[in-house]
Amino acid sequence: MGPPGFTEKLNNNKLNTLVDAEDGCDIFNDLKDRFLNFKKNKYLKDIDHFENLAKVQTPKFMVIACADSRVCPSTVLGFQPGEAFMIRNIANLVPTFESGPSETNAALEFAVNSLLVENILVIGHSCCGGIRALMSMEDDDVEKSFIKSWVIGGKKARTKAKAAASNLSFDEQCTHCEKESINHSLLNLLTYPWIEEKVANKELSIHGGYYNFIDCSFEKWTLDYRGTKLEENGRIAAKNKIFWC
């Protein structure tokens, strides 16, 4: 026998567990319905395409986007199965070649050297929590954190953003850094010898994109390799700038 009320507490715990299980079941029932809808209205209607995808993929795009749940590239830009090889990480950052192995540069290597994609698109977005974490960090911040260890790779973008937007509010500085960090990642892409070679030979194009989900607008630009400076404090030259709203 347990202490007074022990049996009642145990029964209540069982009841809570059942309620949680039922809630979880409802969530997955919704996912099941979505999957069956996909199968009926997309997969079976274009089964030849999906059978070909089972044999080989030939995407034109490599997309590097943020892991934020509000900014799925397939939803925002309508990428269909087989069109884009994607990786999503905190703040859509691209580490330098010298930074060593990571999921992002492993995906880059496969996309560029094996899949032979023709375009790399780095997509940033408004209200990015990763960029906000980067902008909030102090130079002497030594707190152990996987997030801080990752976003510190955008330190140069933070420095440029704070210098350029020093008279603006913190939120406006973050918005500035969201865009600056995209260009910083485009420069970092050129630190990979096999990427720079393909860009120089016009076999590969590098693009930046910025999705503002507050007003549902999208900016896109392409890196102009010939005009881009690759020194320590390099800057990109952009071309083919477009704005969709």
C-alpha positions as CSV (number, residue, x, y, z in Angstrom):
1,M,0.0,0.0,0.0
2,G,1.3,3.5,-0.8
3,P,0.7,6.7,1.2
4,P,-2.7,8.3,1.3
5,G,-3.9,9.4,-2.1
6,F,-1.2,7.3,-3.8
7,T,-3.8,5.2,-5.8
8,E,-5.8,8.2,-6.8
9,K,-2.6,9.9,-8.0
10,L,-1.6,6.8,-10.0
11,N,-5.0,6.7,-11.6
12,N,-4.8,10.4,-12.5
13,N,-1.4,9.8,-14.1
14,K,-2.9,7.0,-16.2
15,L,-5.8,9.3,-17.2
16,N,-3.4,12.0,-18.2
17,T,-1.3,9.6,-20.2
18,L,-4.4,8.4,-22.1
19,V,-5.4,12.0,-22.8
20,D,-1.9,12.7,-24.1
21,A,-2.0,9.6,-26.2
22,E,-5.3,10.6,-27.7
23,D,-4.1,14.1,-28.5
24,G,-1.0,12.6,-30.1
25,C,-3.2,10.3,-32.1
26,D,-5.3,13.3,-33.3
27,I,-2.1,15.0,-34.5
28,F,-0.9,11.9,-36.5
29,N,-4.4,11.3,-37.8
30,D,-4.2,14.8,-39.4
31,L,-0.7,13.9,-40.9
32,K,-2.2,10.6,-42.2
33,D,-4.9,12.5,-43.9
34,R,-2.4,14.9,-45.5
35,F,-0.3,12.0,-46.6
36,L,-3.2,10.1,-48.2
37,N,-4.3,13.3,-49.9
38,F,-0.7,13.7,-51.3
39,K,-0.8,10.1,-52.5
40,K,-4.2,10.5,-54.2
41,N,-3.8,13.9,-55.7
42,K,-0.1,14.1,-56.5
43,Y,1.7,10.8,-56.4
44,L,-0.9,8.6,-58.2
45,K,-1.7,11.4,-60.7
46,D,2.0,11.7,-61.7
47,I,3.2,8.3,-60.9
48,D,5.6,8.2,-63.9
49,H,7.5,11.2,-62.4
50,F,7.8,9.6,-59.0
51,E,8.9,6.3,-60.4
52,N,11.7,8.2,-62.3
53,L,12.6,9.9,-59.0
54,A,13.0,6.5,-57.4
55,K,15.8,5.8,-59.8
56,V,17.6,9.1,-59.9
57,Q,17.4,12.8,-58.8
58,T,18.6,15.7,-61.0
59,P,17.6,18.9,-59.0
60,K,18.6,22.2,-60.5
61,F,18.7,23.9,-57.1
62,M,20.6,23.4,-53.9
63,V,18.7,25.4,-51.2
64,I,20.1,26.4,-47.8
65,A,17.3,27.7,-45.6
66,C,16.5,28.3,-42.0
67,A,15.0,25.6,-39.8
68,D,12.3,28.0,-38.7
69,S,8.9,26.3,-38.9
70,R,7.4,29.4,-40.6
71,V,9.6,29.5,-43.7
72,C,9.5,26.2,-45.5
73,P,10.9,26.8,-49.0
74,S,8.7,24.1,-50.6
75,T,5.7,26.0,-49.4
76,V,6.9,29.6,-50.0
77,L,8.5,28.9,-53.4
78,G,6.6,25.8,-54.5
79,F,9.5,23.4,-54.9
80,Q,8.2,20.0,-56.0
81,P,9.8,16.6,-55.3
82,G,13.0,16.4,-57.2
83,E,13.4,20.1,-57.9
84,A,15.6,21.2,-55.0
85,F,18.2,19.5,-52.8
86,M,17.7,21.2,-49.4
87,I,19.4,21.6,-46.1
88,R,17.9,23.7,-43.3
89,N,19.9,25.0,-40.3
90,I,19.7,27.7,-37.6
91,A,19.8,31.1,-39.4
92,N,20.6,29.5,-42.8
93,L,24.3,29.9,-42.3
94,V,27.1,28.6,-44.5
95,P,30.3,27.9,-42.6
96,T,33.6,28.4,-44.4
97,F,35.5,25.6,-46.0
98,E,38.2,25.9,-43.3
99,S,35.6,25.4,-40.5
100,G,35.6,21.7,-41.0
101,P,32.9,19.1,-41.5
102,S,29.3,19.9,-40.8
103,E,25.9,18.7,-42.1
104,T,25.8,21.9,-44.3
105,N,29.0,21.5,-46.1
106,A,28.5,17.7,-46.5
107,A,25.2,18.5,-48.3
108,L,27.0,21.1,-50.4
109,E,29.6,18.7,-51.5
110,F,27.1,16.1,-52.5
111,A,24.8,18.6,-54.3
112,V,27.6,20.4,-56.2
113,N,30.0,17.4,-57.0
114,S,27.6,14.5,-57.3
115,L,24.2,16.0,-58.3
116,L,25.8,18.8,-60.3
117,V,23.2,21.4,-59.3
118,E,23.3,24.6,-61.4
119,N,22.2,27.0,-58.6
120,I,22.8,27.4,-54.9
121,L,20.1,29.6,-53.2
122,V,20.6,30.8,-49.6
123,I,17.3,32.0,-48.2
124,G,17.1,34.2,-45.1
125,H,13.9,35.5,-43.6
126,S,12.3,38.1,-41.3
127,C,12.1,37.7,-37.5
128,C,15.0,35.1,-37.5
129,G,15.6,33.9,-34.0
130,G,19.1,32.6,-34.9
131,I,20.1,36.1,-36.1
132,R,18.6,37.6,-33.0
133,A,20.7,35.3,-30.9
134,L,23.8,36.3,-32.9
135,M,23.1,40.0,-32.5
136,S,22.5,39.6,-28.7
137,M,25.9,37.9,-28.1
138,E,28.8,39.8,-26.5
139,D,32.3,39.3,-27.8
140,D,33.4,37.8,-24.4
141,D,30.3,35.5,-24.1
142,V,31.7,32.1,-23.1
143,E,28.4,30.4,-22.1
144,K,28.3,26.9,-23.4
145,S,25.6,26.6,-26.0
146,F,25.2,24.7,-29.3
147,I,23.3,27.6,-30.7
148,K,25.9,30.2,-29.8
149,S,28.7,28.0,-31.1
150,W,26.9,27.7,-34.4
151,V,25.7,31.3,-35.0
152,I,29.0,32.8,-34.0
153,G,30.0,31.8,-37.6
154,G,28.1,34.9,-38.6
155,K,30.1,37.2,-36.5
156,K,31.4,39.2,-39.5
157,A,27.9,39.9,-40.6
158,R,26.9,41.1,-37.1
159,T,29.9,43.5,-37.1
160,K,28.9,44.9,-40.5
161,A,25.2,45.2,-39.5
162,K,25.9,47.0,-36.2
163,A,28.3,49.4,-38.0
164,A,25.8,50.2,-40.8
165,A,22.7,50.4,-38.6
166,S,24.2,51.7,-35.3
167,N,21.6,54.5,-35.1
168,L,18.6,52.1,-35.5
169,S,16.7,50.1,-33.0
170,F,17.8,46.6,-32.1
171,D,15.0,45.0,-34.1
172,E,16.0,47.1,-37.2
173,Q,19.6,46.1,-36.6
174,C,18.5,42.4,-36.6
175,T,16.7,42.9,-39.9
176,H,19.8,44.4,-41.4
177,C,21.9,41.5,-40.1
178,E,19.4,39.0,-41.6
179,K,20.2,40.3,-45.0
180,E,23.9,40.9,-44.3
181,S,24.3,37.3,-43.1
182,I,23.0,36.0,-46.5
183,N,25.7,37.9,-48.3
184,H,28.3,36.6,-45.8
185,S,27.2,33.1,-46.5
186,L,27.5,33.7,-50.3
187,L,31.1,34.8,-49.7
188,N,31.7,31.7,-47.6
189,L,30.5,29.5,-50.4
190,L,33.4,30.8,-52.5
191,T,35.9,29.5,-49.9
192,Y,35.1,26.0,-51.2
193,P,37.6,25.4,-54.1
194,W,35.2,23.2,-56.1
195,I,32.4,25.8,-55.7
196,E,34.6,28.8,-56.7
197,E,35.9,26.9,-59.7
198,K,32.4,26.1,-61.0
199,V,31.2,29.7,-60.4
200,A,34.3,31.1,-62.2
201,N,33.6,28.7,-65.1
202,K,29.9,29.7,-65.2
203,E,28.8,26.2,-64.4
204,L,27.2,27.2,-61.1
205,S,25.4,30.3,-60.0
206,I,25.0,31.5,-56.4
207,H,22.0,33.4,-55.3
208,G,20.6,35.1,-52.1
209,G,17.0,35.3,-51.2
210,Y,15.1,37.0,-48.4
211,Y,11.5,36.1,-47.4
212,N,9.7,38.7,-45.3
213,F,6.7,36.8,-44.0
214,I,5.3,39.9,-42.3
215,D,4.2,41.4,-45.6
216,C,4.8,38.2,-47.7
217,S,7.5,39.6,-50.0
218,F,10.6,38.0,-51.5
219,E,13.9,39.5,-52.6
220,K,16.3,37.6,-54.8
221,W,19.7,38.5,-56.1
222,T,22.6,36.8,-57.8
223,L,26.3,37.0,-56.9
224,D,28.4,38.8,-59.5
225,Y,31.6,36.8,-59.3
226,R,33.7,39.2,-61.4
227,G,32.8,42.1,-59.2
228,T,33.0,40.3,-55.8
229,K,36.0,41.0,-53.5
230,L,37.3,37.9,-51.7
231,E,39.8,39.5,-49.4
232,E,39.5,39.2,-45.5
233,N,36.7,41.8,-45.3
234,G,35.3,41.0,-48.7
235,R,32.0,42.1,-50.2
236,I,29.8,40.8,-52.8
237,A,28.7,42.5,-56.0
238,A,25.1,41.6,-56.9
239,K,23.2,41.4,-60.1
240,N,19.7,40.4,-61.3
241,K,18.0,41.9,-58.3
242,I,14.3,41.3,-58.2
243,F,11.5,41.9,-55.7
244,W,8.3,39.9,-55.6
245,C,5.3,41.2,-53.6
